Amino acid sequence: MVWALAMNRTWLPAHEDEHVQSAVDQAISDESDVFGATLGLGQRSALQIALTLKPNLASEQIQQIVTRIGERLATDGEVRARIDAISFKLND
């Protein structure tokens, strides 16, 4: 929110921001075990990314997927400025 004010832009929560949605879509595009992601409001206003994954993945595989997605998002300065915090959850 502070960034938007400083840039004289309208503030949108990260889960409603089309730029953030596009970045998440791009970040998951190379993940063959990820079938989709939805954005929502997490605790303490964090961006919550709910992942739909291939069934029966080991916890290590899931952690690696989440780490790669987070790293891809972190490389985009514009996205970093629009997101205060990220949390991940798995869709049933």
N, C-alpha and C positions, 0 to 999 in steps of 0.2 A: 504494500500500500504506500509506504514511504517513497519507494522508487517511482511509482506512478505520479505522486504529488510533485516530486522533484523534476520529473520529465514533463509536467503539465499535461498528463494523459489521464483519461478516465480509468479508474481502477476497476478491475474485475477479479473476483476470486479465481485462483489458478484452475479450479475444476470447471469453470465456466469460460475460460479463455481459449479461443480457437487456436491461437499460436501454440499454446501448451498442448492442446489435444493433437495438433499436427506433429509436434515434436515427439510425443509419446507414440503416436502411430508409426513414425519413422524409426524410433528406437526399438520397437518390437518387430519391425518388418523382417529382419534377418533371423528371427528366432522361430525355428520350425516347430518348437514345442509350445509356442504361445499362439492360441487361437483368437485372442482378442484382449482388449483392455478397456475398462470404463473408469472414468474419473469421478471422484466424489470428494466430499468434505470429510476429512479425518479429524482426529482429536487435535485440539489446540490450533485449529485452522490449517492443519497440514493438508497438502494434496494427497489424497488417498488413491492409489492406482490399484484397481482390482483386476487381477490377471485371471484369464481362463486358460488353463494349461492342459496339455496332453495328460491323460490319466496315468497313474502309477509311476510318476517320476520320483526318484529318490530325493531326500531332503538336500543332499549336496548338489544335485542337479538344479533344484529350485533356487538354492542360494546363488549358484553361479549365474543363472538367468537374471535374477533380481539385480545382482551386482553389475552385470553387463548393461542392463537397461539403465540403471542409475548412473553409470559411468558415461554412457552415451548422452544422457540428458545434461550431465555436468559439463560436457565440452561446449555447450551452446550458451554463451554469455547472456543472450537475450532471455533464454528459458530460465537460467539461474536467477536472473533479476526478477522474474515473474513468479517464482516459486519460493516461498519461505522455508518450507520443509516438505519432505515426502515420506509417506508410509505406503507399504504394499500389503495387500491381502489377496487371498486366493478365493476365486469364485467356486462354489460347489458344483 
